[in-house]
Amino acid sequence: DGTPCKKCREVEESMLKNGHLDYISNILIADLQDPDSPGMVLAAQYSVDYAPFFVVEEPGKTALVYTSYLKLVKEVINRLSQSS
């Protein structure tokens, strides 16, 4: 029906609460009814079967895919927040 899944809502709420959305450049919707939706295309590209997931791209490095918000925070967001 177009509403985010429970886990996506929980992660989004946590990101808002903790100021982590500032580190996200794009949010794509994976519409299960539309395999051509941007989120579904990205999920297929990275062989991800569930949401939410995060793709981290840094110049000169291979893109990393995180399926765990807590791991993303620990390995990426904390590092970025310390360097700002």
FENWOQUI-V492971 format. One record per residue. N is the residue number from 1. RES is the residue in three letters. SS is DSSP state (hx for helix, st for strand, lp for the rest). OMEGA is omega in radians with two decimals (* if undefined). Layout:
BEGIN
n=N res=RES ss=SS omega=OMEGA
n=N res=RES ss=SS omega=OMEGA
END
This chain:
BEGIN
n=1 res=ASP ss=lp omega=3.07
n=2 res=GLY ss=lp omega=3.12
n=3 res=THR ss=lp omega=3.13
n=4 res=PRO ss=lp omega=3.08
n=5 res=CYS ss=lp omega=-3.09
n=6 res=LYS ss=hx omega=-3.11
n=7 res=LYS ss=hx omega=3.12
n=8 res=CYS ss=hx omega=3.10
n=9 res=ARG ss=hx omega=-3.13
n=10 res=GLU ss=hx omega=-3.14
n=11 res=VAL ss=hx omega=3.13
n=12 res=GLU ss=hx omega=3.11
n=13 res=GLU ss=hx omega=3.13
n=14 res=SER ss=hx omega=3.12
n=15 res=MET ss=hx omega=3.10
n=16 res=LEU ss=hx omega=-3.11
n=17 res=LYS ss=hx omega=-3.06
n=18 res=ASN ss=hx omega=3.13
n=19 res=GLY ss=lp omega=-3.08
n=20 res=HIS ss=hx omega=3.11
n=21 res=LEU ss=hx omega=3.10
n=22 res=ASP ss=hx omega=-3.11
n=23 res=TYR ss=hx omega=-3.12
n=24 res=ILE ss=lp omega=-3.10
n=25 res=SER ss=lp omega=-3.13
n=26 res=ASN ss=lp omega=3.00
n=27 res=ILE ss=lp omega=-3.14
n=28 res=LEU ss=lp omega=3.11
n=29 res=ILE ss=lp omega=3.05
n=30 res=ALA ss=lp omega=3.14
n=31 res=ASP ss=lp omega=-3.09
n=32 res=LEU ss=lp omega=3.13
n=33 res=GLN ss=lp omega=-3.08
n=34 res=ASP ss=lp omega=-3.11
n=35 res=PRO ss=lp omega=3.11
n=36 res=ASP ss=lp omega=3.10
n=37 res=SER ss=lp omega=-3.05
n=38 res=PRO ss=hx omega=-3.14
n=39 res=GLY ss=hx omega=3.12
n=40 res=MET ss=hx omega=3.10
n=41 res=VAL ss=hx omega=3.13
n=42 res=LEU ss=hx omega=3.11
n=43 res=ALA ss=hx omega=3.11
n=44 res=ALA ss=hx omega=-3.13
n=45 res=GLN ss=hx omega=-3.09
n=46 res=TYR ss=lp omega=3.12
n=47 res=SER ss=lp omega=3.11
n=48 res=VAL ss=lp omega=-3.05
n=49 res=ASP ss=lp omega=-3.11
n=50 res=TYR ss=lp omega=-3.12
n=51 res=ALA ss=lp omega=-0.10
n=52 res=PRO ss=lp omega=3.01
n=53 res=PHE ss=lp omega=-3.04
n=54 res=PHE ss=st omega=3.07
n=55 res=VAL ss=st omega=-3.14
n=56 res=VAL ss=st omega=3.12
n=57 res=GLU ss=lp omega=3.07
n=58 res=GLU ss=lp omega=-3.12
n=59 res=PRO ss=lp omega=3.09
n=60 res=GLY ss=lp omega=-3.13
n=61 res=LYS ss=lp omega=3.05
n=62 res=THR ss=lp omega=3.11
n=63 res=ALA ss=lp omega=3.09
n=64 res=LEU ss=st omega=3.13
n=65 res=VAL ss=st omega=3.10
n=66 res=TYR ss=st omega=3.05
n=67 res=THR ss=lp omega=3.11
n=68 res=SER ss=lp omega=3.10
n=69 res=TYR ss=hx omega=-3.12
n=70 res=LEU ss=hx omega=3.10
n=71 res=LYS ss=hx omega=3.07
n=72 res=LEU ss=hx omega=3.13
n=73 res=VAL ss=hx omega=-3.07
n=74 res=LYS ss=hx omega=-3.01
n=75 res=GLU ss=hx omega=-3.04
n=76 res=VAL ss=hx omega=-3.02
n=77 res=ILE ss=hx omega=3.11
n=78 res=ASN ss=hx omega=3.12
n=79 res=ARG ss=hx omega=3.14
n=80 res=LEU ss=hx omega=-3.12
n=81 res=SER ss=hx omega=3.11
n=82 res=GLN ss=hx omega=-3.11
n=83 res=SER ss=hx omega=-3.13
n=84 res=SER ss=lp omega=*
END
